[in-house]
């Protein structure tokens, strides 16, 4: 996806894009949800990011990271006036496929609720970490130093651990 498509290769470009879409759509929605987006907000930001990627695909070297960055910026732009506000959301299980058990739905809701208790930057850094990105990659994507990304991750982990410990105590 790093070069402009040649004449006659449109079928191949569409197949590559389709593969990327099916691989990244659920992960992108989950990442946005981890950062506090409602299901509708996540879908809107993800759809707009995919559309923009399709229009500029020949310029993008790392489409998965690019999608997350653009979708997050679109979501934040929509919610700039009050990033901490959380709209009511439906079952998070909408993101889970039929292969998951009902217990996965409970765990999914618990994770989202825990992440929503974090400050916005910690929540965003943790969402990227949950998606498997290293602190250095997160720093590059979010425009911060690797030490700052590690610091946000450390504070988020400590806060989450404290909340989980408090929830277990009678």
C-alpha positions in Angstrom: 0.0 0.0 0.0 3.0 2.3 -0.1 3.0 3.0 -3.9 0.5 4.3 -6.3 -1.5 1.5 -8.0 -0.6 0.7 -11.5 -3.1 0.6 -14.3 -5.1 -2.7 -14.2 -4.2 -3.4 -10.6 -7.4 -1.9 -9.1 -8.7 -5.4 -8.3 -5.5 -6.1 -6.3 -5.7 -2.8 -4.5 -9.3 -3.4 -3.5 -8.4 -6.9 -2.3 -5.6 -5.5 -0.2 -7.8 -2.8 1.2 -10.6 -5.2 1.9 -8.1 -7.4 3.9 -6.9 -4.4 5.8 -10.5 -3.4 6.5 -11.5 -6.8 7.9 -8.3 -7.1 10.0 -8.3 -3.6 11.4 -12.0 -2.5 11.7 -12.7 -4.4 15.0 -9.3 -3.5 16.5 -9.8 0.2 15.5 -13.3 0.2 17.1 -12.0 -1.4 20.3 -9.1 1.1 20.5 -11.5 4.0 20.2 -13.9 2.4 22.8 -10.9 2.0 25.2 -10.4 5.7 24.8 -13.9 6.5 25.8 -15.8 6.6 22.5 -19.4 5.3 22.4 -20.0 2.6 19.9 -21.6 5.2 17.5 -18.7 7.6 17.9 -16.2 4.8 17.3 -17.9 3.7 14.2 -18.1 7.3 12.8 -14.4 8.0 13.5 -13.3 4.6 12.1 -15.4 5.0 8.9 -14.1 8.5 8.3 -10.5 7.3 8.8 -11.0 4.4 6.4 -12.4 6.6 3.8 -9.5 9.0 4.1 -7.1 6.1 4.0 -8.7 4.8 0.8 -8.3 8.2 -0.8 -4.7 8.6 0.1 -3.6 5.0 0.4 -0.6 5.4 -1.9 0.9 7.9 0.5 0.6 5.8 3.7 3.4 3.5 4.7 1.9 2.0 7.9 -1.8 1.9 7.4 -2.8 0.3 10.8 -1.0 2.9 12.9 -2.2 5.7 10.5 -5.8 4.5 10.9 -5.6 4.7 14.7 -4.0 8.1 14.7 -6.5 9.6 12.2 -9.5 7.9 13.9 -8.4 9.1 17.3 -7.9 12.7 16.0 -11.3 12.6 14.5 -12.9 11.3 17.7 -11.1 13.9 19.8 -12.0 16.7 17.4 -15.7 15.7 17.7 -15.4 15.6 21.5 -12.9 18.5 22.0 -15.4 20.6 24.0 -15.6 17.9 26.7 -13.4 14.9 26.2 -14.3 13.5 29.7 -18.0 13.4 28.9 -19.2 9.8 28.2 -22.4 9.3 26.3 -24.5 6.3 27.3 -23.3 3.3 25.3 -24.9 0.0 24.3 -23.6 -3.5 24.8 -19.9 -3.5 24.1 -20.5 -7.0 23.0 -21.4 -5.6 19.6 -17.7 -5.6 18.9 -17.3 -9.2 19.9 -17.9 -11.9 17.4 -20.1 -15.0 17.9 -17.0 -17.0 18.8 -16.9 -15.4 22.3 -18.6 -16.6 25.4 -21.1 -14.5 27.4 -18.3 -14.1 30.0 -16.2 -12.2 27.4 -19.0 -9.6 27.3 -18.8 -9.0 31.0 -15.0 -8.8 30.9 -15.2 -6.4 27.9 -17.6 -4.0 29.8 -15.3 -4.2 32.9 -12.2 -3.2 30.9 -14.0 -0.3 29.3 -15.4 0.9 32.6 -11.9 0.7 34.2 -10.2 2.5 31.3 -12.9 5.3 31.5 -11.7 6.1 35.0 -8.3 7.2 33.7 -7.4 10.7 32.6 -7.6 11.1 28.8 -3.9 10.9 28.0 -3.4 7.8 30.2 -6.5 6.2 28.7 -5.2 6.9 25.1 -1.7 5.6 25.8 -3.1 2.5 27.5 -5.5 1.8 24.6 -2.5 1.8 22.2 -0.6 -0.5 24.6 -3.5 -2.9 24.8 -3.4 -3.0 21.0 0.2 -4.3 21.2 2.2 -1.1 20.5 5.4 -0.5 22.4 6.0 2.7 24.4 8.4 4.0 21.7 5.8 3.4 19.0 3.1 5.0 21.1 5.4 8.0 21.7 5.9 8.5 17.9 2.3 8.1 17.1 1.1 10.5 19.8 3.9 13.0 19.4 5.5 12.7 22.8 8.8 11.4 24.2 9.2 7.7 24.9 9.8 8.5 28.6 6.5 10.4 28.7 4.7 7.5 27.1 6.3 5.1 29.6 5.3 7.5 32.5 1.7 7.6 31.3 1.6 3.8 31.1 3.1 3.4 34.5 0.6 5.8 36.1 -2.3 4.1 34.3 -1.2 0.7 35.4 -0.8 1.8 39.0 -4.2 3.5 38.9 -5.9 0.4 37.4 -4.1 -1.9 39.9 -5.3 0.3 42.8 -8.9 0.2 41.5 -8.8 -3.5 41.0 -7.4 -4.1 44.5 -10.0 -1.8 46.0 -12.8 -3.7 44.2 -11.5 -7.0 45.6 -11.4 -5.8 49.2 -14.6 -6.4 51.1 
